[in-house]
Amino acid sequence: MDSLESAQTRRAIIKSALIMAGGAAVTACSSKTTAVAARPLPIPVAPPAAAPAKTVPATAARNIAPQGIRPELFRKAVSSLNRHSMRIPMHDRIAIADFAIPSYRPRFHIINLGSGRVETLLVSHGIGSDPQHTGVLQNFSNAVGSEATCEGAFVTSDYYVGKHGMSQRLEGLDPTNNNALDRAIVIHSSWYANPEMITKWGKLGRSQGCFAVGEQDLARVFERLGQGRMIYSAKA
């Protein structure tokens, strides 16, 4: 079933990328948006997961936190998915960004709620959330210009090409992140979110509030989440 879903998601990504005209992105991570040429983009091919995915029975997947995810955080994410169910078209997979974990550890969990399969990746937090660059998120902010990570539920939206290359807009669904579109809080890849940063500096670099992932991980994130799925960002 995952292979069929992945194929459908890849086709949706290509279709979306072909029909978009770039779209104007405002400040923060997306900055200036460049029009997308009318030519096929390469199909995102997800690299193999770093470790074998863990599974739980499908009937229990929404009630039992998969191994490696804090149970209370998982329950909050599922509750948020249910609360925003009318605004989130796809309920088969979710992502949880656990910002209680420092940036040198994988903390962006992509979860298949049917099978319990989990893939966990590195993700950066915002400059405004960690002014001293400790590698640990200190606070969230929804304020325009804060360059901070914000908490709450997001739904993945359309794709565009900006200063970080292929990127994906996010719509904030809670009062704590409802400025996400105005702040251009998006998913993109960057060199400062690559694993080599941990080897050299002991932590990832910081974004302007965006969910920045490693350059080798972006295709996997796009393939697994596609459009219309939830990302839940939290620390507690």
C-alpha contacts under 8 A as a table, 3 or more apart, distances in Angstrom:
res1	aa1	res2	aa2	distance
1	M	4	L	5.19
1	M	5	E	6.20
2	D	5	E	5.01
2	D	6	S	5.95
3	S	6	S	5.02
3	S	7	A	6.17
4	L	7	A	5.13
4	L	8	Q	6.23
5	E	8	Q	5.08
5	E	9	T	6.05
6	S	9	T	4.98
6	S	10	R	6.10
6	S	223	E	6.15
6	S	224	R	6.74
7	A	10	R	5.15
7	A	11	R	6.30
8	Q	11	R	5.20
8	Q	12	A	6.23
9	T	12	A	4.97
9	T	13	I	6.17
9	T	223	E	5.91
9	T	224	R	7.50
9	T	226	G	5.83
10	R	13	I	5.09
10	R	14	I	6.31
10	R	43	I	6.38
10	R	44	P	6.76
10	R	223	E	6.03
10	R	226	G	7.95
11	R	14	I	5.20
11	R	15	K	6.14
12	A	15	K	5.10
12	A	16	S	6.01
12	A	226	G	7.59
13	I	16	S	5.14
13	I	17	A	6.05
13	I	159	Y	7.86
13	I	222	F	7.81
13	I	223	E	7.90
13	I	226	G	6.84
14	I	17	A	5.13
14	I	18	L	6.15
14	I	40	P	7.03
14	I	41	L	6.49
14	I	43	I	6.99
15	K	18	L	5.27
15	K	19	I	6.42
16	S	19	I	5.51
16	S	20	M	6.25
16	S	158	D	7.19
16	S	159	Y	6.95
17	A	20	M	5.59
17	A	36	V	7.51
17	A	41	L	7.27
17	A	159	Y	6.33
17	A	160	Y	7.06
18	L	36	V	7.55
18	L	37	A	7.86
18	L	38	A	6.00
18	L	39	R	6.87
18	L	40	P	6.66
18	L	41	L	7.70
19	I	38	A	7.92
20	M	23	G	7.40
20	M	36	V	6.99
20	M	159	Y	7.78
20	M	160	Y	7.24
21	A	35	A	5.25
21	A	36	V	5.81
21	A	160	Y	7.98
22	G	33	T	5.96
22	G	34	T	5.61
22	G	35	A	4.21
22	G	36	V	5.60
22	G	160	Y	5.27
22	G	161	V	6.33
23	G	33	T	6.48
23	G	34	T	7.94
23	G	35	A	7.42
23	G	160	Y	7.01
24	A	32	K	7.19
24	A	33	T	5.69
25	A	30	S	5.91
25	A	31	S	5.83
25	A	32	K	6.06
25	A	33	T	5.66
25	A	162	G	7.88
25	A	184	A	6.46
26	V	30	S	6.80
26	V	31	S	5.57
26	V	32	K	7.12
26	V	182	D	6.67
26	V	183	R	6.78
26	V	184	A	5.88
27	T	30	S	6.57
27	T	31	S	4.91
27	T	32	K	7.94
27	T	182	D	7.78
27	T	183	R	6.05
27	T	184	A	6.15
28	A	31	S	5.76
28	A	145	G	7.68
28	A	147	E	7.05
28	A	183	R	6.00
28	A	184	A	5.80
28	A	185	I	7.20
28	A	208	Q	5.77
28	A	209	G	7.57
29	C	163	K	7.81
29	C	164	H	7.74
29	C	184	A	6.30
29	C	185	I	6.65
29	C	186	V	7.13
29	C	207	S	7.23
29	C	208	Q	5.68
29	C	209	G	7.34
29	C	210	C	6.24
30	S	33	T	6.98
30	S	162	G	5.45
30	S	163	K	6.12
30	S	164	H	7.01
30	S	167	S	7.74
30	S	184	A	5.87
30	S	185	I	7.60
30	S	186	V	7.15
31	S	162	G	6.68
31	S	163	K	6.41
31	S	184	A	7.77
32	K	162	G	5.91
32	K	163	K	6.35
33	T	160	Y	7.33
33	T	161	V	6.05
33	T	162	G	4.45
33	T	163	K	6.96
34	T	160	Y	7.89
34	T	161	V	5.74
34	T	162	G	5.78
35	A	161	V	7.10
36	V	160	Y	7.38
36	V	161	V	6.61
44	P	219	A	4.66
44	P	220	R	7.02
44	P	222	F	7.41
44	P	223	E	6.61
45	V	219	A	5.92
45	V	220	R	6.63
45	V	223	E	7.57
46	A	217	D	7.37
46	A	219	A	5.52
46	A	220	R	4.14
46	A	221	V	7.92
46	A	223	E	6.99
47	P	216	Q	7.65
47	P	217	D	7.49
47	P	220	R	6.75
49	A	52	P	6.76
49	A	53	A	7.52
49	A	119	E	6.67
53	A	117	R	5.52
53	A	118	V	5.56
53	A	119	E	6.41
54	K	66	P	7.38
54	K	67	Q	7.16
54	K	116	G	6.91
54	K	117	R	5.40
54	K	118	V	6.15
55	T	66	P	7.24
55	T	115	S	5.92
55	T	116	G	4.50
55	T	117	R	4.81
55	T	118	V	7.40
56	V	60	A	6.81
56	V	61	A	6.04
56	V	66	P	6.95
56	V	115	S	6.22
56	V	116	G	4.91
56	V	117	R	7.48
57	P	60	A	5.45
57	P	61	A	6.19
57	P	115	S	6.31
57	P	116	G	6.95
58	A	61	A	5.13
58	A	113	L	7.23
58	A	114	G	4.78
58	A	115	S	4.77
58	A	116	G	6.56
59	T	62	R	7.52
59	T	114	G	7.47
60	A	63	N	5.28
60	A	64	I	5.84
61	A	64	I	5.62
61	A	65	A	7.19
61	A	66	P	7.49
61	A	113	L	5.42
61	A	114	G	6.16
61	A	115	S	6.59
61	A	116	G	5.25
62	R	65	A	7.40
62	R	78	V	6.90
62	R	113	L	6.11
62	R	114	G	7.99
63	N	75	R	7.48
64	I	71	P	7.35
65	A	69	I	6.16
65	A	70	R	6.92
65	A	71	P	5.02
65	A	74	F	5.76
65	A	75	R	7.45
66	P	69	I	5.88
66	P	116	G	6.32
66	P	117	R	7.89
66	P	118	V	7.32
69	I	73	L	7.40
69	I	74	F	6.66
69	I	109	H	7.88
70	R	73	L	5.36
70	R	74	F	6.18
71	P	74	F	5.06
71	P	75	R	6.17
72	E	75	R	5.13
72	E	76	K	6.27
73	L	76	K	5.09
73	L	77	A	6.22
73	L	98	D	7.94
73	L	234	A	7.69
73	L	236	A	7.16
74	F	77	A	5.08
74	F	78	V	6.25
74	F	96	I	7.81
75	R	78	V	5.20
75	R	79	S	6.05
76	K	79	S	5.02
76	K	80	S	6.09
77	A	80	S	5.03
77	A	81	L	6.20
77	A	96	I	7.18
77	A	153	A	7.90
77	A	232	Y	5.94
78	V	81	L	4.96
78	V	82	N	6.29
79	S	82	N	5.12
79	S	83	R	6.14
80	S	83	R	4.94
80	S	84	H	6.10
80	S	153	A	6.76
80	S	232	Y	7.95
81	L	84	H	5.34
81	L	85	S	5.61
81	L	88	I	7.55
81	L	91	H	7.68
81	L	153	A	7.82
81	L	230	M	7.04
82	N	85	S	4.93
84	H	87	R	5.53
84	H	88	I	6.36
84	H	173	L	7.51
85	S	88	I	5.19
85	S	89	P	7.26
85	S	91	H	7.87
86	M	89	P	6.97
87	R	155	V	7.84
88	I	91	H	7.12
88	I	155	V	6.24
88	I	228	G	5.62
88	I	229	R	5.97
88	I	230	M	6.63
89	P	228	G	5.20
89	P	229	R	6.72
90	M	93	R	7.28
90	M	228	G	5.50
90	M	229	R	5.18
90	M	230	M	7.97
91	H	94	I	7.21
91	H	113	L	7.86
91	H	229	R	6.65
91	H	230	M	7.91
92	D	112	N	6.11
92	D	113	L	5.55
92	D	114	G	6.39
93	R	110	I	7.11
93	R	111	I	5.50
93	R	112	N	4.49
93	R	113	L	5.52
93	R	114	G	7.86
93	R	224	R	7.72
93	R	225	L	6.92
93	R	229	R	6.75
93	R	230	M	7.68
94	I	110	I	5.92
94	I	111	I	5.43
94	I	112	N	6.81
94	I	113	L	7.39
94	I	225	L	7.23
94	I	229	R	6.14
94	I	230	M	5.14
94	I	231	I	5.94
94	I	232	Y	7.72
95	A	108	F	6.80
95	A	109	H	5.34
95	A	110	I	4.31
95	A	111	I	5.99
95	A	225	L	7.76
95	A	230	M	6.33
95	A	231	I	4.58
95	A	232	Y	6.17
96	I	107	R	7.93
96	I	108	F	5.81
96	I	109	H	5.08
96	I	110	I	6.59
96	I	111	I	7.93
96	I	231	I	5.69
96	I	232	Y	4.75
96	I	233	S	6.01
96	I	234	A	7.88
97	A	107	R	5.84
97	A	108	F	4.49
97	A	109	H	6.31
97	A	123	V	7.93
97	A	231	I	7.25
97	A	232	Y	6.11
97	A	233	S	4.80
97	A	234	A	6.48
98	D	101	I	6.05
98	D	107	R	5.36
98	D	108	F	6.49
98	D	109	H	7.86
98	D	233	S	6.46
98	D	234	A	5.72
98	D	235	K	5.76
99	F	102	P	6.89
99	F	107	R	7.05
99	F	125	H	7.91
99	F	136	V	7.78
99	F	137	L	6.29
99	F	233	S	7.24
99	F	234	A	5.91
99	F	235	K	4.69
100	A	136	V	7.61
100	A	137	L	7.17
100	A	234	A	7.59
100	A	235	K	4.53
100	A	236	A	6.86
101	I	105	R	6.72
101	I	107	R	6.33
101	I	136	V	7.15
102	P	105	R	5.92
102	P	135	G	5.61
102	P	136	V	4.66
102	P	137	L	7.11
102	P	203	K	7.83
103	S	106	P	7.18
103	S	107	R	7.56
103	S	122	L	7.06
103	S	123	V	6.81
103	S	124	S	6.23
103	S	125	H	7.52
103	S	135	G	5.32
103	S	136	V	6.35
103	S	203	K	5.58
103	S	204	L	5.66
104	Y	122	L	7.50
104	Y	135	G	7.09
104	Y	198	I	5.85
104	Y	202	G	6.34
104	Y	203	K	4.51
104	Y	204	L	6.11
105	R	122	L	6.51
106	P	120	T	5.85
106	P	121	L	4.78
106	P	122	L	4.20
106	P	123	V	7.04
107	R	120	T	6.21
107	R	121	L	6.07
107	R	122	L	5.81
107	R	123	V	6.67
108	F	120	T	5.33
108	F	121	L	5.06
108	F	122	L	6.04
108	F	123	V	6.06
109	H	118	V	6.43
109	H	119	E	5.72
109	H	120	T	4.38
109	H	121	L	6.58
110	I	118	V	5.58
110	I	119	E	5.18
110	I	120	T	6.23
110	I	224	R	7.50
110	I	225	L	7.93
111	I	116	G	6.40
111	I	117	R	5.74
111	I	118	V	4.60
111	I	119	E	6.70
112	N	115	S	5.71
112	N	116	G	5.26
112	N	117	R	5.14
112	N	118	V	6.52
113	L	116	G	5.30
113	L	117	R	7.47
121	L	213	V	7.63
121	L	217	D	7.54
122	L	193	A	7.01
122	L	194	N	7.88
122	L	195	P	7.74
122	L	213	V	6.14
122	L	214	G	6.97
123	V	193	A	6.37
123	V	204	L	7.98
123	V	211	F	6.17
123	V	212	A	5.56
123	V	213	V	4.78
123	V	214	G	7.37
124	S	193	A	6.05
124	S	204	L	6.25
124	S	205	G	6.61
124	S	206	R	5.61
124	S	207	S	6.23
124	S	210	C	7.70
124	S	211	F	6.07
124	S	212	A	5.25
124	S	213	V	6.60
125	H	129	S	6.89
125	H	130	D	7.75
125	H	137	L	6.74
125	H	148	A	7.37
125	H	149	T	5.80
125	H	206	R	5.51
125	H	207	S	5.82
125	H	208	Q	7.81
125	H	209	G	6.14
125	H	210	C	7.00
125	H	211	F	6.72
125	H	212	A	7.55
126	G	129	S	5.21
126	G	130	D	6.70
126	G	137	L	7.99
126	G	147	E	5.75
126	G	148	A	4.43
126	G	149	T	4.91
126	G	206	R	5.20
126	G	207	S	4.54
126	G	208	Q	4.87
126	G	209	G	4.03
126	G	210	C	6.67
127	I	130	D	5.34
127	I	131	P	5.66
127	I	133	H	7.45
127	I	147	E	5.72
127	I	148	A	5.81
127	I	206	R	5.27
127	I	207	S	5.91
127	I	208	Q	5.77
127	I	209	G	6.94
128	G	131	P	5.49
128	G	139	N	7.98
128	G	141	S	7.88
128	G	146	S	5.65
128	G	147	E	4.81
128	G	148	A	4.03
128	G	149	T	7.30
128	G	208	Q	7.41
128	G	209	G	7.51
129	S	137	L	5.42
129	S	138	Q	5.44
129	S	139	N	4.94
129	S	140	F	5.77
129	S	141	S	7.39
129	S	147	E	7.50
129	S	148	A	4.66
129	S	149	T	5.98
129	S	209	G	7.99
130	D	133	H	5.25
130	D	134	T	6.55
130	D	135	G	7.15
130	D	136	V	6.57
130	D	137	L	5.29
130	D	138	Q	5.50
130	D	139	N	7.28
130	D	148	A	7.93
131	P	134	T	7.94
133	H	136	V	7.57
133	H	206	R	7.75
134	T	137	L	7.97
135	G	203	K	5.49
135	G	204	L	6.87
137	L	140	F	7.87
139	N	148	A	7.84
139	N	149	T	7.90
140	F	148	A	6.08
140	F	149	T	5.38
140	F	150	C	4.89
140	F	151	E	6.30
141	S	146	S	6.68
141	S	148	A	5.48
141	S	149	T	6.17
141	S	150	C	5.08
141	S	151	E	7.66
141	S	176	T	7.44
141	S	177	N	7.96
142	N	146	S	7.45
142	N	148	A	7.38
142	N	149	T	7.58
142	N	150	C	5.39
142	N	151	E	7.95
142	N	176	T	5.74
142	N	177	N	5.29
142	N	178	N	7.32
142	N	179	N	6.20
142	N	180	A	7.54
143	A	146	S	5.47
143	A	179	N	7.25
144	V	147	E	7.65
144	V	179	N	7.09
144	V	182	D	7.42
144	V	183	R	5.77
145	G	183	R	7.36
147	E	207	S	7.55
147	E	208	Q	4.31
147	E	209	G	4.98
148	A	208	Q	6.24
148	A	209	G	4.52
149	T	208	Q	7.63
149	T	209	G	4.24
149	T	210	C	6.75
150	C	176	T	6.58
150	C	177	N	5.55
150	C	209	G	7.14
150	C	233	S	7.22
151	E	176	T	5.96
151	E	177	N	6.08
151	E	232	Y	7.43
151	E	233	S	4.76
151	E	234	A	5.21
151	E	235	K	7.99
152	G	172	G	7.38
152	G	173	L	7.25
152	G	174	D	5.85
152	G	176	T	6.15
152	G	177	N	6.14
152	G	232	Y	5.63
152	G	233	S	5.17
152	G	234	A	6.38
153	A	172	G	6.21
153	A	173	L	5.56
153	A	174	D	6.27
153	A	177	N	7.66
153	A	230	M	6.47
153	A	231	I	5.76
153	A	232	Y	4.51
153	A	233	S	6.41
154	F	170	L	6.02
154	F	171	E	5.35
154	F	172	G	4.50
154	F	173	L	5.59
154	F	174	D	7.93
154	F	177	N	7.82
154	F	230	M	5.49
154	F	231	I	5.10
154	F	232	Y	6.32
155	V	170	L	5.75
155	V	171	E	5.35
155	V	172	G	6.73
155	V	173	L	7.30
155	V	227	Q	7.74
155	V	228	G	5.72
155	V	229	R	5.36
155	V	230	M	4.57
155	V	231	I	6.27
156	T	168	Q	7.10
156	T	169	R	6.42
156	T	170	L	4.84
156	T	171	E	6.60
156	T	225	L	7.51
156	T	226	G	7.11
156	T	227	Q	5.05
156	T	228	G	5.15
156	T	229	R	5.50
156	T	230	M	6.40
156	T	231	I	7.38
157	S	168	Q	6.39
157	S	169	R	5.15
157	S	170	L	5.38
157	S	171	E	6.75
157	S	227	Q	5.22
157	S	228	G	6.19
158	D	168	Q	5.66
158	D	169	R	5.64
158	D	170	L	7.94
158	D	227	Q	6.63
159	Y	166	M	6.96
159	Y	167	S	5.62
159	Y	168	Q	4.37
159	Y	169	R	6.37
160	Y	166	M	5.86
160	Y	167	S	5.48
160	Y	168	Q	6.29
160	Y	169	R	7.83
161	V	164	H	7.43
161	V	165	G	4.99
161	V	166	M	4.52
161	V	167	S	5.89
162	G	165	G	5.09
162	G	166	M	6.54
162	G	167	S	6.72
164	H	167	S	7.04
164	H	188	H	6.40
164	H	189	S	6.68
164	H	190	S	6.84
165	G	188	H	7.43
165	G	189	S	7.81
166	M	188	H	6.70
167	S	186	V	6.65
167	S	187	I	5.61
167	S	188	H	4.70
167	S	189	S	7.69
168	Q	186	V	5.45
168	Q	187	I	5.13
168	Q	188	H	6.74
169	R	181	L	7.23
169	R	184	A	7.08
169	R	185	I	6.79
169	R	186	V	4.63
169	R	187	I	6.66
170	L	180	A	6.64
170	L	181	L	6.58
170	L	184	A	7.90
170	L	185	I	6.33
170	L	186	V	5.40
170	L	187	I	7.48
171	E	178	N	7.21
171	E	180	A	5.91
171	E	181	L	5.86
172	G	177	N	4.87
172	G	178	N	4.45
172	G	179	N	6.72
172	G	180	A	5.35
172	G	181	L	7.29
173	L	177	N	6.67
173	L	178	N	5.83
174	D	177	N	5.47
174	D	178	N	5.63
175	P	178	N	5.34
177	N	180	A	5.65
178	N	181	L	7.53
179	N	182	D	5.24
179	N	183	R	5.97
180	A	183	R	5.08
180	A	184	A	5.85
180	A	185	I	5.02
180	A	186	V	7.97
181	L	184	A	4.88
181	L	185	I	6.24
182	D	185	I	7.91
184	A	210	C	7.85
185	I	209	G	6.15
185	I	210	C	4.81
185	I	211	F	7.48
186	V	210	C	5.15
186	V	211	F	6.22
187	I	210	C	6.10
187	I	211	F	4.88
187	I	212	A	5.89
187	I	213	V	7.57
188	H	210	C	7.43
188	H	211	F	6.60
188	H	212	A	5.10
188	H	213	V	6.38
188	H	218	L	6.86
189	S	193	A	7.18
189	S	212	A	5.13
189	S	213	V	4.73
189	S	214	G	5.33
189	S	215	E	4.94
189	S	217	D	7.61
189	S	218	L	5.83
190	S	193	A	5.52
190	S	194	N	7.05
190	S	212	A	6.19
190	S	213	V	6.36
190	S	214	G	5.80
190	S	215	E	5.66
191	W	194	N	5.36
191	W	214	G	6.54
191	W	215	E	6.42
192	Y	197	M	6.29
192	Y	204	L	5.95
192	Y	205	G	4.74
192	Y	206	R	7.24
192	Y	214	G	7.54
193	A	197	M	6.93
193	A	204	L	5.42
193	A	205	G	6.15
193	A	206	R	7.97
193	A	212	A	6.27
193	A	213	V	5.27
193	A	214	G	4.65
193	A	215	E	7.50
194	N	197	M	5.89
194	N	198	I	7.88
194	N	204	L	7.37
194	N	213	V	7.19
194	N	214	G	4.33
194	N	215	E	6.47
194	N	216	Q	7.87
195	P	198	I	5.50
195	P	199	T	6.89
195	P	204	L	7.67
195	P	214	G	7.22
196	E	199	T	5.05
196	E	200	K	6.25
197	M	200	K	5.14
197	M	201	W	5.62
197	M	202	G	6.83
197	M	203	K	6.23
197	M	204	L	5.48
197	M	205	G	7.24
198	I	201	W	5.23
198	I	202	G	4.15
198	I	203	K	4.54
198	I	204	L	5.88
199	T	202	G	5.84
199	T	203	K	7.95
201	W	204	L	7.50
207	S	210	C	5.70
207	S	211	F	7.43
207	S	212	A	6.49
213	V	217	D	6.33
213	V	218	L	6.34
214	G	217	D	5.17
214	G	218	L	6.56
215	E	218	L	5.88
216	Q	219	A	7.14
217	D	220	R	5.39
217	D	221	V	6.39
218	L	221	V	5.12
218	L	222	F	6.20
219	A	222	F	5.17
219	A	223	E	6.03
220	R	223	E	5.05
220	R	224	R	6.03
221	V	224	R	5.27
221	V	225	L	5.95
221	V	226	G	7.78
222	F	225	L	5.46
222	F	226	G	5.15
223	E	226	G	5.61
225	L	228	G	7.78
225	L	229	R	5.93
226	G	229	R	6.96
